[in-house]
Amino acid sequence: MQRTLADSVVVLDFETTGLSPEYGDRAIEIGAVLLEEGVIVDRFQKLMNPGFRISRFIEDYTGITNKMLKGQPGCEVVMAEFSEFIAGRNIVAHNASFDRRFLDFELKRAKRAYEGSCCCSLLVSRRIYQDSPNHKLKTLVSHAAIPQTGTFHRALADAEMTAHLWLSMIERIRHLYGISVIYFDQLCELSSVDKLYTHRFLTALKEGL
């Protein structure tokens, strides 16, 4: 895949029945936004029926009820459609290891594949917003003065707020380091740099322009 701009990605979020597909958990909602040069140009949101009743805890946590899921398409149908939305795109998610597990699992069940790269906005935020009390999405939205676009723990709202967080971090790097063009792979690399060396990494990035 050719090198792409950091602000041209798909930002996604899953709501699920639990923590891991390895233990039988399934996706119940996916939300995503398509960013093109820092502007949201498209959205994707679908509920999906996992094939069994979800727990009261998940109903309370997400606001998604068994009644809402009744009659919704199965995960395989929704994920086959979503595979077209992300085709040829890199993706961003907050705590991406969680979302990537479900993305890979549900795409495989739908007999679809994903070829792009994935970057974790939570890991990047630990380097860019080191003074934040913690790096949960809700905390960062408040810390970075990002508008709340919906209810937390609903997939599309979380995806939109993650997208705005992602853009705020890109803009912060541009402002502090004078780097006008930032690539996706550079933020992926930053996400794995020891946070103590964030300044050194970004300074070197600027000097390498």
C-alpha positions in Angstrom: 0.0 0.0 0.0 1.4 3.4 -0.9 2.3 6.0 1.7 -0.8 7.9 2.8 -1.4 11.0 4.8 -2.2 10.6 8.5 -5.4 12.6 8.2 -6.8 10.4 5.4 -8.0 7.2 7.2 -11.0 5.3 8.3 -11.6 5.6 12.1 -13.7 2.8 13.5 -15.2 1.5 16.7 -16.9 -1.7 17.7 -19.5 -2.4 20.4 -19.4 -6.1 21.3 -20.9 -8.7 23.6 -17.7 -9.0 25.6 -13.9 -8.7 25.5 -12.7 -11.4 23.1 -14.0 -13.3 20.1 -11.8 -16.2 21.3 -14.3 -16.7 24.1 -17.3 -16.5 21.8 -17.9 -12.8 21.9 -19.3 -11.1 18.8 -19.7 -7.6 17.4 -23.1 -6.0 17.9 -22.4 -2.6 16.3 -19.8 -1.0 14.1 -19.4 2.7 13.5 -16.8 4.3 11.3 -15.9 7.6 9.6 -13.9 8.2 6.5 -11.4 11.1 6.8 -10.0 12.8 3.7 -7.4 15.4 4.4 -8.8 16.0 7.8 -12.5 16.2 6.8 -15.2 13.6 7.5 -16.6 12.8 4.1 -18.5 9.5 4.8 -19.9 7.5 7.7 -20.8 3.9 8.3 -23.0 2.6 11.1 -24.8 -0.7 11.5 -26.2 -2.8 14.3 -25.7 -6.5 13.9 -27.4 -9.5 15.5 -24.8 -11.8 17.1 -27.1 -14.8 17.1 -27.7 -14.9 20.8 -29.1 -12.7 23.6 -26.7 -10.1 25.0 -26.2 -9.6 28.7 -27.9 -7.0 30.9 -24.4 -5.6 31.6 -23.8 -4.9 27.9 -27.3 -3.5 27.4 -26.6 -1.0 30.3 -23.0 -0.3 29.1 -23.8 0.4 25.5 -27.5 1.3 25.5 -28.0 -1.4 22.8 -30.8 -3.7 23.8 -31.8 -7.2 22.7 -35.0 -5.6 21.4 -32.9 -3.2 19.2 -30.9 -6.2 17.8 -33.9 -8.3 17.0 -34.4 -8.4 13.2 -31.0 -6.8 12.5 -28.7 -8.5 9.9 -26.1 -10.9 11.1 -22.5 -10.0 11.6 -21.4 -11.7 8.3 -23.8 -9.5 6.2 -22.7 -6.3 7.9 -19.0 -7.1 7.8 -19.2 -8.0 4.1 -20.6 -4.5 3.5 -18.1 -2.9 5.8 -15.2 -4.5 4.0 -16.0 -2.4 1.0 -16.0 0.8 3.1 -12.5 0.2 4.3 -11.0 -1.3 1.1 -7.7 0.4 0.3 -7.7 2.4 3.5 -5.6 2.5 6.7 -7.5 2.4 9.9 -7.4 4.1 13.3 -9.1 3.0 16.5 -8.8 3.9 20.2 -7.3 0.8 21.9 -6.9 -0.6 18.5 -5.8 -4.1 19.6 -9.4 -4.7 20.9 -11.1 -3.4 17.7 -8.6 -5.2 15.4 -9.3 -8.5 17.1 -13.0 -8.2 16.3 -12.4 -6.7 12.8 -10.2 -9.7 11.8 -12.5 -12.2 13.4 -15.7 -10.9 11.9 -14.1 -10.3 8.5 -12.8 -13.9 8.4 -16.3 -15.2 9.2 -17.6 -13.1 6.4 -14.9 -14.5 4.1 -13.5 -11.1 3.6 -9.9 -9.8 4.1 -8.4 -6.5 5.1 -5.1 -5.4 3.6 -4.4 -2.0 5.3 -2.5 -1.0 8.4 -3.9 -0.1 11.8 -2.8 2.6 14.2 -3.9 3.0 17.8 -5.0 6.6 18.8 -4.7 5.6 22.5 -1.0 4.8 22.1 -0.4 8.0 20.2 -2.3 10.0 22.8 0.1 8.7 25.5 2.9 10.5 23.7 1.1 13.6 22.5 -1.1 14.3 25.6 1.2 13.1 28.3 -0.4 15.5 30.8 -3.9 14.0 30.5 -5.1 12.3 33.7 -5.6 9.1 31.7 -6.0 8.1 28.1 -9.6 6.9 28.0 -11.5 8.4 25.1 -13.9 10.3 27.3 -11.1 11.8 29.3 -9.1 12.9 26.2 -12.2 14.4 24.6 -12.5 16.7 27.7 -8.7 17.2 28.0 -8.3 18.2 24.3 -11.5 20.3 24.3 -13.1 18.1 21.6 -16.8 18.5 21.1 -18.8 15.5 22.3 -20.7 14.4 19.2 -22.9 11.7 20.7 -23.2 9.1 23.5 -20.0 7.4 24.6 -20.1 3.6 24.0 -22.1 3.9 20.8 -19.9 3.0 17.9 -20.5 5.9 15.5 -20.2 8.5 18.2 -17.0 7.0 19.6 -15.6 6.7 16.0 -16.4 10.4 15.4 -14.8 11.6 18.6 -11.8 9.4 18.0 -11.5 11.0 14.6 -11.5 14.5 16.1 -9.0 13.3 18.7 -6.7 12.0 16.0 -6.9 15.2 14.1 -6.2 17.2 17.2 -3.0 15.3 17.7 -1.9 15.8 14.2 -2.6 19.5 14.5 -0.7 19.6 17.8 2.3 18.1 16.1 2.1 20.5 13.2 1.9 23.5 15.6 4.6 22.4 18.0 7.1 21.1 15.5 6.3 22.9 12.3 5.7 19.7 10.4 3.2 20.5 7.7 2.8 17.0 6.2 2.5 14.0 8.5 2.2 10.5 7.2 0.2 7.6 8.6 3.3 5.4 9.0 5.0 8.1 11.0 2.3 8.1 13.6 2.4 4.3 13.7 6.1 4.6 14.4 5.5 7.2 17.1 2.9 4.9 18.8 5.7 2.5 19.6 8.4 5.0 20.7 9.1 5.3 24.4 7.0 8.3 25.5 10.2 9.8 27.1 11.6 10.1 23.6 8.6 11.7 21.9 10.2 15.1 21.6 13.4 13.6 20.2 11.4 11.5 17.7 9.3 14.5 16.5 12.3 16.8 16.4 14.2 14.3 14.2 11.1 14.0 12.0 11.1 17.7 11.4 14.9 17.8 10.7 14.5 15.0 8.3 12.0 16.9 6.1 
